[in-house]
Amino acid sequence: MLADQGMQVDAVDPGDLDERLRRNRLVTHYRRRIQDYNPGTKRFNAIVNDMKMDARESIEIMLNYSRHLLPGGVAVITLKMPKTGDSASDAKKILDMLSDDLKRLSSGYSIIGARQLYHNRSEVTVVMNPKRN
């Protein structure tokens, strides 16, 4: 966990946090949806997004928060891809969707890498740095 590495964590989640997190002095819990969270002028070394929502909505949130990432900071997003059948046309649709998602993310970030974890075929994790204009 990030707080275990000495990082201050703003946890934005409408649900309860695990008791261990609630007791950790480095974790501040904002019990709300990310759409209702306003970091003000805060800047972050890392932004991690593993929200259960449509990938396109999650991408827009990450693009909006990119200005809060410090130079040299890192952003991680887990894209929730739709579950489909095993046909070649279904696979092509998913690959096309992922390509579009990565292109959209690259409008605000430099993509370091993207990986689909073997155990979860419907998620792709993307690691990025902020683009500076």
C-alpha positions as CSV (number, residue, x, y, z in Angstrom):
1,M,0.0,0.0,0.0
2,L,1.2,3.5,-0.7
3,A,0.9,4.6,2.9
4,D,3.1,1.7,3.9
5,Q,5.8,3.4,1.8
6,G,5.4,6.6,3.7
7,M,3.1,8.4,1.2
8,Q,0.2,10.6,2.3
9,V,-2.9,9.1,0.7
10,D,-6.2,10.8,-0.2
11,A,-8.6,7.9,-0.5
12,V,-11.7,8.9,-2.4
13,D,-14.4,6.2,-2.0
14,P,-18.1,6.4,-1.1
15,G,-17.8,3.1,0.9
16,D,-16.1,2.2,4.1
17,L,-12.4,1.7,4.2
18,D,-10.8,-1.3,5.8
19,E,-10.2,-0.7,9.5
20,R,-6.4,-0.8,9.0
21,L,-6.7,2.0,6.5
22,R,-8.9,4.0,8.8
23,R,-6.4,3.8,11.6
24,N,-3.4,4.8,9.3
25,R,-2.5,8.4,10.0
26,L,-1.2,8.8,6.4
27,V,-4.6,8.0,4.9
28,T,-7.3,10.7,4.7
29,H,-10.7,9.2,3.6
30,Y,-13.0,11.4,1.6
31,R,-16.3,9.4,1.7
32,R,-17.7,10.5,-1.6
33,R,-17.7,9.7,-5.3
34,I,-14.6,10.9,-7.2
35,Q,-17.0,13.2,-9.3
36,D,-17.7,15.0,-6.0
37,Y,-14.1,15.3,-4.8
38,N,-12.4,18.7,-5.2
39,P,-8.7,18.6,-4.4
40,G,-8.4,22.4,-4.7
41,T,-4.8,23.3,-5.2
42,K,-3.4,20.0,-4.0
43,R,-0.7,18.3,-6.1
44,F,0.1,14.6,-6.0
45,N,3.1,12.4,-6.6
46,A,0.8,9.6,-7.7
47,I,-2.8,9.1,-8.8
48,V,-4.2,5.6,-8.8
49,N,-7.6,4.8,-10.3
50,D,-9.1,1.3,-9.9
51,M,-12.8,2.4,-10.0
52,K,-15.6,0.1,-11.1
53,M,-17.0,2.2,-13.9
54,D,-17.0,2.4,-17.6
55,A,-13.4,2.9,-18.9
56,R,-14.4,6.0,-20.9
57,E,-15.8,7.8,-17.8
58,S,-12.7,6.7,-15.8
59,I,-10.4,8.1,-18.5
60,E,-12.2,11.5,-18.5
61,I,-11.7,11.6,-14.7
62,M,-8.0,10.9,-15.0
63,L,-7.6,13.5,-17.7
64,N,-9.3,16.1,-15.5
65,Y,-7.0,15.2,-12.6
66,S,-3.8,15.2,-14.6
67,R,-3.1,18.9,-13.7
68,H,-2.9,17.8,-10.1
69,L,0.0,15.5,-10.8
70,L,3.4,16.8,-9.9
71,P,6.1,16.8,-12.6
72,G,7.7,13.4,-12.5
73,G,4.6,11.9,-10.9
74,V,3.0,8.7,-12.0
75,A,-0.7,7.8,-12.8
76,V,-2.1,4.3,-12.8
77,I,-5.5,3.4,-14.2
78,T,-7.2,0.1,-14.5
79,L,-9.5,0.1,-17.5
80,K,-12.5,-2.1,-17.0
81,M,-13.2,-3.6,-20.4
82,P,-16.6,-5.1,-21.3
83,K,-16.9,-8.8,-21.1
84,T,-17.6,-10.4,-24.5
85,G,-17.6,-13.8,-26.1
86,D,-14.6,-15.6,-27.5
87,S,-15.1,-14.9,-31.2
88,A,-12.5,-13.1,-33.3
89,S,-14.9,-10.2,-33.9
90,D,-15.5,-9.7,-30.2
91,A,-11.7,-9.7,-29.6
92,K,-11.2,-7.1,-32.4
93,K,-13.9,-4.9,-30.9
94,I,-12.1,-5.0,-27.5
95,L,-8.7,-4.3,-29.1
96,D,-10.2,-1.4,-31.1
97,M,-11.8,0.0,-27.9
98,L,-8.5,-0.3,-26.0
99,S,-6.6,1.4,-28.8
100,D,-9.1,4.3,-28.7
101,D,-8.8,4.4,-24.9
102,L,-5.0,4.6,-25.0
103,K,-5.2,7.3,-27.6
104,R,-7.6,9.3,-25.4
105,L,-5.3,8.9,-22.4
106,S,-2.3,10.0,-24.4
107,S,-3.9,13.4,-24.9
108,G,-3.0,14.2,-21.3
109,Y,-0.4,11.6,-20.4
110,S,2.7,9.9,-21.7
111,I,2.0,6.2,-21.6
112,I,4.8,4.2,-20.0
113,G,3.1,0.8,-20.5
114,A,-0.1,-1.1,-20.5
115,R,-0.7,-4.6,-19.4
116,Q,-3.5,-7.1,-19.2
117,L,-3.0,-9.3,-16.2
118,Y,-3.4,-13.0,-16.9
119,H,-5.8,-13.6,-14.1
120,N,-8.2,-10.9,-15.1
121,R,-8.8,-10.8,-18.8
122,S,-11.3,-7.9,-18.6
123,E,-9.0,-5.4,-17.1
124,V,-6.0,-3.5,-18.5
125,T,-3.7,-1.6,-16.2
126,V,-2.0,1.5,-17.7
127,V,1.0,3.4,-16.2
128,M,1.5,7.0,-17.2
129,N,3.4,10.2,-16.6
130,P,1.8,13.7,-17.0
131,K,2.3,15.5,-20.2
132,R,3.4,19.1,-19.7
133,N,2.6,21.8,-22.3
